[in-house]
Structures are given as C-alpha cells and as structure tokens.
Amino acid sequence: MLVLSRKKQEEIIVLTPQGEQILLKVIKINESSIRIGLEANPDYQIIRGELMGARSCRRRELVPVGNEPAHSEVG
C-alpha cells in the first residue's frame, strides 16, 4: 500500500493502464474524518470498501462497468 500525506485542496492523480486519470482531492479535514473528492471516467465504479468487504476490495484492478471479470486480484 502506498501511503501519502496531503493537505486540504491537494490532489493525487492515478493513471490507469488505459491512460485515463482518476483524481483524488482532499476537500475537508476535521478531527475524526476527511472528505475526499473523486473524479473518474463514469464507466468506472467507485465503491466504498465497507460495502464490498475489505478483502474483496483490496488492490483490485479498475475495470469498466459491464466488463467485470469474476474477480481479479493484483499481486
């Protein structure tokens, strides 16, 4: 897992193997939580980890909606 420090309004950009960008931006920071904004191709599903279960969500490949494999783990 890559761990990065960011301040409010700072961004992280993830480049997919297809050359697309996923933008993560720190929107708000308070004592017990942070608010993160995500910008990605609408064909990608973005799902909170607790909705999928920690094990199935960890290090999954990004797959466009409609082309999902049964389950694909990386490394």
Buried (B, 14 or more C-beta within 10 A) or exposed (E): EEEEEBEEEEEEEEEBEEEBEBEBBBEEEEEEEEEEEEEBEEEBEEEEEEEEEEEEEEEBEBEBEEEEEEEEEEE
